[in-house]
Amino acid sequence: MKIKMTVNNQVKIFECEPSDYLLDTLRNNNYVSVRRGCDTTNCGVCTVLMDGKPVPSCSVLTVQAEGKQITTVEGIQEEAEKIGNYFGEEGADQCGYCNPSLALTVYAMKKELVNPTIKEVKKYLVGNLCRCTGYISQERAIMKYLGDKS
């Protein structure tokens, strides 16, 4: 079956099976920043934005993305670079495997929340796990990014 969606502001038509997950459809079409983690929606490594909201692409069927706006980290390059710079400054970059999904989630958070507290930030990030850090340096970097008005 053919599924039409907009990926990173470009209209795309993908051939897929009714049981295909968005994660696999994107990866099979060279959106390799979308990564496979747990396949159970627990880690958030596969997060993409669907109509601006973070979703775990390992549990979204591709057919559910019909007509939707999908954003991968390639679609927010400039903002992802800013986030990455803050991570580097705070020593929060570690292995980097979760960075694309975390960048997307933080980007969505900045658009949705106004002057969030650290408690609100932690709640928003609850679906994103990092296996390398203790989160403190990430939290500092995220708060700096959220405060960046540029």
VEXDREN-2710 file (C-alpha; in Angstrom, 1 decimal):
% VEXDREN-2710
k/r/px/py/pz
1/MET/0.0/0.0/0.0
2/LYS/1.1/3.6/-0.6
3/ILE/1.2/6.0/2.3
4/LYS/1.6/9.8/1.8
5/MET/3.1/12.0/4.5
6/THR/5.3/15.0/4.8
7/VAL/8.8/14.2/6.1
8/ASN/11.0/17.2/7.0
9/ASN/8.8/19.5/4.9
10/GLN/8.9/17.3/1.8
11/VAL/5.9/15.3/0.6
12/LYS/6.8/11.6/0.4
13/ILE/5.0/8.5/-0.7
14/PHE/6.1/5.3/0.8
15/GLU/5.3/1.7/-0.2
16/CYS/4.6/-0.3/2.9
17/GLU/2.7/-3.2/4.4
18/PRO/-0.2/-2.6/6.8
19/SER/1.8/-4.0/9.7
20/ASP/5.0/-1.9/9.1
21/TYR/6.1/0.5/11.8
22/LEU/7.1/4.1/11.1
23/LEU/10.6/3.4/12.5
24/ASP/11.2/0.8/9.8
25/THR/9.7/2.7/7.0
26/LEU/11.8/5.7/7.8
27/ARG/15.0/3.7/8.2
28/ASN/14.3/1.8/5.0
29/ASN/14.1/5.1/3.2
30/ASN/17.5/6.4/4.5
31/TYR/16.3/8.4/7.6
32/VAL/19.0/6.8/9.6
33/SER/18.9/9.2/12.5
34/VAL/15.8/7.4/13.6
35/ARG/17.3/4.7/15.7
36/ARG/16.1/1.4/17.1
37/GLY/16.3/0.9/20.8
38/CYS/14.0/-1.3/22.8
39/ASP/11.0/-1.8/20.4
40/THR/8.7/-1.5/23.4
41/THR/8.3/2.3/23.6
42/ASN/10.4/2.4/26.8
43/CYS/13.6/4.1/25.8
44/GLY/12.5/6.9/23.3
45/VAL/15.5/6.3/21.0
46/CYS/13.2/6.0/18.1
47/THR/11.4/9.3/18.8
48/VAL/10.2/11.5/15.9
49/LEU/7.8/14.4/15.8
50/MET/4.4/13.7/14.4
51/ASP/2.6/17.0/13.8
52/GLY/5.1/18.6/16.2
53/LYS/4.6/16.1/19.1
54/PRO/7.2/13.5/20.1
55/VAL/6.1/9.9/19.4
56/PRO/7.9/6.6/19.6
57/SER/8.1/5.5/16.0
58/CYS/8.6/1.8/17.0
59/SER/5.0/1.7/18.1
60/VAL/3.3/3.9/15.4
61/LEU/2.2/2.0/12.3
62/THR/3.2/3.7/9.1
63/VAL/-0.5/3.9/8.1
64/GLN/-1.1/6.1/11.1
65/ALA/1.2/8.7/9.6
66/GLU/-0.9/9.1/6.5
67/GLY/-1.3/12.8/5.9
68/LYS/0.8/13.7/8.9
69/GLN/3.9/16.0/9.2
70/ILE/6.9/13.9/10.4
71/THR/10.1/15.5/11.6
72/THR/13.4/13.7/12.1
73/VAL/16.5/15.4/13.4
74/GLU/17.5/16.1/9.8
75/GLY/14.5/18.4/9.7
76/ILE/15.7/20.6/12.5
77/GLN/19.5/20.7/11.7
78/GLU/20.0/24.3/13.0
79/GLU/18.3/23.7/16.3
80/ALA/19.8/20.3/16.7
81/GLU/23.3/21.9/16.3
82/LYS/22.4/24.4/19.0
83/ILE/21.2/21.7/21.3
84/GLY/24.4/19.6/20.5
85/ASN/26.6/22.6/21.4
86/TYR/24.9/23.0/24.8
87/PHE/25.4/19.3/25.4
88/GLY/29.0/19.5/24.5
89/GLU/29.6/22.5/26.7
90/GLU/28.0/20.7/29.7
91/GLY/29.7/17.4/29.0
92/ALA/26.4/15.7/28.2
93/ASP/27.3/14.2/24.8
94/GLN/28.6/10.8/25.9
95/CYS/28.0/8.1/23.2
96/GLY/25.4/10.2/21.3
97/TYR/23.1/7.3/20.4
98/CYS/20.0/8.9/22.1
99/ASN/20.9/12.5/20.9
100/PRO/18.7/12.7/17.8
101/SER/15.6/11.6/19.7
102/LEU/16.5/13.8/22.7
103/ALA/17.1/16.8/20.4
104/LEU/13.7/16.3/18.8
105/THR/12.0/16.1/22.2
106/VAL/13.7/19.1/23.6
107/TYR/12.9/21.1/20.4
108/ALA/9.2/20.2/20.8
109/MET/9.3/21.1/24.5
110/LYS/10.7/24.5/23.6
111/LYS/7.8/25.1/21.3
112/GLU/5.2/23.8/23.7
113/LEU/6.3/25.0/27.2
114/VAL/6.9/28.5/28.3
115/ASN/9.7/29.0/30.9
116/PRO/9.4/25.4/32.2
117/THR/10.8/24.5/35.6
118/ILE/13.3/21.6/35.9
119/LYS/10.4/19.5/37.2
120/GLU/8.4/20.2/34.1
121/VAL/11.5/19.4/31.9
122/LYS/12.0/16.1/33.7
123/LYS/8.3/15.2/33.2
124/TYR/8.4/16.0/29.5
125/LEU/11.6/13.9/29.0
126/VAL/10.3/10.9/30.9
127/GLY/10.1/8.8/27.7
128/ASN/13.8/9.4/26.8
129/LEU/16.4/7.3/28.4
130/CYS/20.1/7.8/28.2
131/ARG/22.2/4.8/29.2
132/CYS/25.5/6.9/29.5
133/THR/24.8/9.8/31.8
134/GLY/23.3/10.7/35.2
135/TYR/21.1/13.3/33.4
136/ILE/22.5/16.3/35.5
137/SER/24.7/17.6/32.6
138/GLN/21.8/17.0/30.2
139/GLU/19.4/18.9/32.4
140/ARG/21.8/21.9/32.6
141/ALA/22.3/21.9/28.8
142/ILE/18.6/21.6/28.2
143/MET/17.8/24.5/30.6
144/LYS/20.4/26.7/28.8
145/TYR/18.9/25.8/25.4
146/LEU/15.4/26.5/26.6
147/GLY/16.6/29.9/27.9
148/ASP/18.3/30.7/24.5
149/LYS/16.1/33.4/22.8
150/SER/18.1/33.3/19.5
END
